[in-house]
């Protein structure tokens, strides 16, 4: 029996959301005869020292995954599961961190390891591989950011705990709103942000890492609505991308290191061979698009690997 911890909005649109990685993983597991339950982080808890989840059973219906919305929640110890897929979306806020603590009282394989996730900020800890990143600083100081902007002409400012491009801002030297933008992103110089040199390119590449390996399939995520970043997950904005031999070599080290850290399922956001972010909370593997573009069923490869972690 396998438990998926998913995002609340994903639960709301659970049945038909084939843009979501969990849809394909759960569907493939159910088709293989695995029993799958789903829960959100607010369904986790402790009974004394026993970690538990109030969950729902998923099942197949007309090529979709569904659950009985009228059925009561089932309270099960986490140790009853052979594997937990921990994939709630950021922000990595207090509620998210508290959910990871529950797993400190469970003895069950978890992908990705909640302790590893809370120790790894997706923007900040990409610096483990600083030689593969664009020039960057992390600061709340307006003066530091202005100095960095003066040096690099164009920059990108990123909140440390958001996702899907939320709060990410582009800034060009000479912009009359420079100080207003910096104050907005840093909450008037009270909140740390990561600032990177802007690399001009049409979107970014998603590189998929699995259990210490770099997968052969990648996609380019294109911006929309005159934005500089990918922010609309639809078919026209996802196109084929190929990895150069240099990228494959560079990112193999990243994949191995993340796997050793307890983060076997990850996605790199890459521009011009440079890592701009490492997704470890709920990385999207763009399964629907990759299957169509490359003529594969990548979910089978993913599930083959995931099941190796489960308790038999």
N, C-alpha and C positions, 0 to 999 in steps of 0.2 A: 504494500500500500504506500503510495507516494502523495505527499502533501505539497501543494503550490501555495506560497504566500504571494498574493497578487495585489495590485493597486485597487483602491476603492472604485475609481472611475472605470477600470477594466472589468470589475465585477458587474457594474451597471450595464455594460455592453458586452457581456461575456460571450453570448451565444454566436454572434456573427462577425466578430472582430478579427478577421483573418489577416489584418495588418500587424497584429500583435504576435510576438514570438511565442508567448505561452499558448496561444491558440493551437499552433502547429505541434508543439511539444506534447500538450495534453491529448490532442487528437491522435497522434501517433502512439502514445502510450496506451490509450484506450483501445485502439485498433489491435494492439498486441496483447490485449487481455489484462493489462495492468489496472488495478483499482486506484483511482485518483480522487483526492479530496482537495478542496480549495478553501482558503481563508484570507482575511486581510489582517493587518497588523493589530487592529483593535480587537481581533478575535483571539489573540494570544494572551496567556496569563500563567499564573502559578497557583497551585493548590498546595500550600505548604512549600515544599521544595520540589514538587512535581510540576514540570512544564507541560502545559496543555494548550490545545487549540479547539475553539468552537468552529466547526467546519461544515462544509456541505459536500456531498458526493457528486461528482461530475459523471455524465454518461453521453453516449453518442445518440444523435437523432438526426436523420436526413443529412448526413455528412457535416453536421455541426456538433459542437460540444454544448451541452446544456446542463442546468441543474434545476431542481425542484424548488422554486421560490416559496412555495407554501409549506414546505417541510421544515420542521424545527431543526435548529442547529444540533450537530452531534459533537459532544464533548469527548475528546480523545487525548490521551497522553502523547506527547511528541515521540516518546520512545516506542510507541506502537507502529510508527512508520519506518519503512526501510530506507527512506530518503526524503529530504525536504529541499524543495527548490525555493530559495528565499529571493523574491524578485519584486518587492514593492518599489515604486518610483520615488525619486527625491521629490521634495526637499528632504535632506537628511537632517531633520529637526529633532526636537526633544522626544516626540512620540516615536519617531523612527529609531533613535538610539535606544530608548527604553525597550522597544521590541527586540532589539538584538540582545539585550541582557537576559531575556527569557531563555535563550538558547544556551546560556552558561549553565543552566540546570537540566539540560537534556543530553543524552548520549545517543545521538543520531547523526549520520552524515548529512551535511548541509552544503548546498551549492547556491551561491557563493557563501563561504564561511562568514557568518554575521560579525564575528570579532574582527576578521580581516577587513570587512567592509567598513566598519566603524573606525578602523585604523588607517583607512586609505581614502583620502579626498580625491575625487576624480579630476579636479583641476590641479590641485596643489601637489599631489604625490606622483604626478607624471614626471616630476623632477627627479625621481629615481633614475630617469633616463634623460637627463638634462641635455646630453650631447645630441639627442634626437629631436629636441624641441627648438622652436624659434626663440629669440631673445625675449626675456620676460622678467617681471618683478611681481612680488606680492606685497601689498601695502594698503594702508588706509590714508596715506598722506597725499594731499593735493599737490604739494610741492614735488614730491617724488614722481608723481604721475606726469605732471607738466614737464619735468626734466626729461623723463623717458620719452614723452611725446616729441619734445624738441630734438631728441637724438634720432628718433625713428620716423618722424613725419606722419605716420599712420599707425594707429594702435587699436586693439580690441580690449575692452574691459569686461571681466566676467565675475559674477557672484560665485562664491565658492560652493554653495550647496543647492543650486537650482538645476533644472534640466530642460531639455527641448528648446534651448536657446533663450529661455526666459531671463530677462534682465541684462542680456549681453548687448553691449553698445559699441559702435564703431566711432572713432574720433580722429579727425584730421587736423594737423597743425594749422592754426589760424582760425579755426571754427570759433565764432563769436559766443557759442554756448559752451565752450570748453569747461569753465569752472562750474557751471550749472550741471552739466552732465556728470562731472566727477563727483560733485556733492550728492547728486541723486543716487549714483551707483554705490558710493561709500557711506550713504546715510550721514552726510555731513562729517566725513572723515572719522567715523566711529566703527566702520565695518571693513574688514580686510577684503580685498578683491585681488584677483590675478589679472595682470596686464601683460598682453603679448604684442609683439610686433605684428602688424597686419601683413598677411601674405596674400597678394591679389591673385585670386583664382576663382573659377566658377564652381563654388561649393567646396565640399570636402569629401574625402574618401573614407568609407567605413571598412576597416580591416578586421576580420573576425579571428579571434583566438579561442582555442578549445584544448584544454588539458595539456598545455605546453606546446601546442602546435599552431602554426599560422595556416588557416584554411586557404584554399586556392581561389575561393570566390570572394569578390568584393564588389561594392557598388559606389557610385558617385552620387552624393546627395546634393541636388541643385537648389539654389535659392529661388524664391518666388516673390511676386508682388514688389519688385524693385528693392528687395532686401538684399543684404550681403551674406545672409546665412540661411541654411535650410530650416524651414519652419512649417512646412505643409507636406505631410506624408501622403502623397498621392502618386499615381503611376507615372505621370509625366515628369516628376521630379526625381525619379530613381532610374539611373541608367548604369550600364555595365562599366566596371572599372577593372583594370588589370594591375597586378603587382609586378614591379620591376624586380630583377634578381637582387638588386641592392636593397630594396624594401623588404623582400622576403628574408634576406640575411639579417638585416638590422632588427626586424620585428620578431625573429625567432628567439632572440635573447630576451626580449620583453615577455613573450609568451611563456617561456620557461620560468622566468623570475616570478611572474604573477601566479603561475600554477604552484610554485613552491610557497608562496605567501597565502595560499588558500583561496585563490581567485582564478579558477580554471576557465570560467566563462567570462569573456571580456571582449570589448570592442574598442578599437583605436579609431579616433578621428584624426585624419591625416591630410595635410595640404603640402604639396610639393615635397613629399618625403619626410615632412616634419610632423611630429605628434603634437596636436594642439589640446588633446584631452584623452583620458582613458576611462571608458565606461565600464563600471564593475557592479553597479547596483542592479540594474535591470536592462542590460545591453540588448538593443534590438538587433536581431540577426537578419532582418529583411528577407525572411524565408519565402514569402509569396513572390517577391520580385526576383530573387535569385533563382528560384525554381523555374520561373518563366524565361529569364534571360539566358541561363546556362543549360536549361533542359535537364535539371536534376531534381532529386527529392532530398534536399539537404537535411530535412528534419529526421530522416532515417539515420544519417551519420551522427547527428547530434544526440539522438536518443540511444544509439548504440554505445556512445561514449558515456553518457549520463548514467546509464544503468550499471556501468562498471563500478560506480561509486556506492551503489545501494547495498544494504545489508541483506544477504541471502538467507 
